[in-house]
């Protein structure tokens, strides 16, 4: 499964870098966000291939978490409101969009905090 994740992540990154041609109308986020998504899948695959005892897993986890945080921050701060769907049925659309932005922002902050923890853990293991 790890190898498939590595290949899938590479494919997403290749699309984001315009190495693989795609119809621009099929992209619903900037290429940078697509690249971050590919990086998350790629790094997760590398971690799976290397195994749980790899001494660099904490560093890879920090990279994965920072990539997730950046993508979540984009959704929270910059994504067009028309891209949000679902929500709580009795709330107005604007409130649901605001709620989604807040939750994505909280997820981004949490991911950054976890990335700092993982990076410090990696430094302690290397030290």
C-alpha positions as CSV (number, residue, x, y, z in Angstrom):
1,X,0.0,0.0,0.0
2,X,2.9,2.3,0.7
3,X,4.2,2.0,-2.8
4,X,0.8,2.9,-4.3
5,X,0.7,6.0,-2.0
6,X,4.1,7.0,-3.2
7,X,3.1,6.6,-6.8
8,X,-0.2,8.4,-6.3
9,X,1.5,11.3,-4.5
10,X,4.0,11.6,-7.3
11,X,1.1,11.7,-9.8
12,X,-0.6,14.5,-7.9
13,X,2.6,16.4,-7.6
14,X,3.2,15.9,-11.4
15,X,-0.2,17.3,-12.2
16,X,0.4,20.2,-9.8
17,X,3.7,21.0,-11.5
18,X,2.1,20.8,-14.9
19,X,4.2,17.9,-15.9
20,X,1.0,16.0,-16.7
21,X,-1.5,17.9,-18.8
22,X,-5.0,18.2,-17.3
23,X,-8.1,20.2,-18.2
24,X,-7.8,23.3,-16.1
25,X,-11.6,23.3,-15.4
26,X,-11.1,20.1,-13.5
27,X,-8.9,21.8,-10.9
28,X,-10.9,23.2,-8.0
29,X,-7.9,24.5,-6.0
30,X,-4.6,26.2,-6.9
31,X,-1.8,24.0,-8.1
32,X,0.1,24.7,-4.9
33,X,-2.7,23.2,-2.8
34,X,-2.8,20.2,-5.2
35,X,1.0,19.8,-4.7
36,X,0.5,19.9,-0.9
37,X,-2.1,17.1,-1.2
38,X,0.3,15.1,-3.4
39,X,3.1,15.7,-0.8
40,X,0.9,14.4,2.0
41,X,0.1,11.2,0.1
42,X,3.7,10.8,-1.0
43,X,5.2,11.3,2.5
44,X,2.6,8.9,4.0
45,X,3.6,6.3,1.5
46,X,7.3,6.8,2.2
47,X,6.6,6.4,5.9
48,X,4.6,3.2,5.3
49,X,7.4,1.8,3.1
50,X,10.2,2.6,5.6
51,X,8.2,1.1,8.5
52,X,7.4,2.3,12.0
53,X,11.0,1.9,13.3
54,X,12.5,4.4,10.9
55,X,14.5,7.0,12.7
56,X,13.3,9.7,10.3
57,X,9.6,9.0,10.7
58,X,9.1,12.0,13.1
59,X,10.7,14.3,10.5
60,X,8.5,12.9,7.8
61,X,5.5,13.3,10.1
62,X,6.4,16.9,10.6
63,X,6.5,17.5,6.8
64,X,3.2,15.7,6.4
65,X,1.5,17.7,9.1
66,X,2.9,21.0,7.8
67,X,1.6,20.2,4.3
68,X,-1.8,19.4,5.8
69,X,-1.7,22.6,7.8
70,X,-0.9,24.7,4.7
71,X,-3.7,23.2,2.7
72,X,-6.2,23.6,5.6
73,X,-5.1,27.2,6.1
74,X,-5.8,27.9,2.4
75,X,-9.3,26.5,2.8
76,X,-9.8,28.5,5.9
77,X,-8.5,31.8,4.6
78,X,-8.6,31.8,0.8
79,X,-11.0,29.2,-0.7
80,X,-14.0,30.6,-2.5
81,X,-17.2,30.3,-0.6
82,X,-18.9,28.6,-3.5
83,X,-16.6,25.6,-3.0
84,X,-18.2,24.7,0.3
85,X,-21.1,22.3,0.4
86,X,-23.1,20.6,3.1
87,X,-23.3,21.9,6.6
88,X,-26.0,22.1,9.3
89,X,-29.4,22.2,7.5
90,X,-31.1,24.9,9.6
91,X,-28.2,27.4,9.5
92,X,-27.9,30.0,6.7
93,X,-25.2,29.3,4.0
94,X,-23.0,32.1,5.2
95,X,-22.9,30.7,8.7
96,X,-22.1,27.2,7.4
97,X,-19.2,28.6,5.3
98,X,-17.9,30.5,8.4
99,X,-18.2,27.4,10.5
100,X,-16.3,25.4,7.9
101,X,-13.5,28.1,7.7
102,X,-13.2,28.1,11.5
103,X,-12.9,24.3,11.7
104,X,-10.4,24.1,8.9
105,X,-8.4,26.9,10.6
106,X,-8.5,25.0,13.9
107,X,-7.3,21.9,12.0
108,X,-4.4,23.9,10.5
109,X,-3.3,25.2,13.9
110,X,-3.6,21.8,15.4
111,X,-1.5,20.3,12.6
112,X,1.2,23.0,13.1
113,X,1.4,22.2,16.8
114,X,1.7,18.5,16.1
115,X,4.3,19.2,13.5
116,X,6.4,21.2,16.0
117,X,6.1,18.3,18.5
118,X,7.1,15.7,15.9
119,X,10.1,17.9,14.8
120,X,11.3,18.3,18.4
121,X,10.9,14.6,18.9
122,X,13.0,14.0,15.8
123,X,15.7,16.4,17.0
124,X,15.8,14.7,20.4
125,X,16.3,11.3,18.7
126,X,19.0,12.6,16.5
127,X,20.7,14.5,19.3
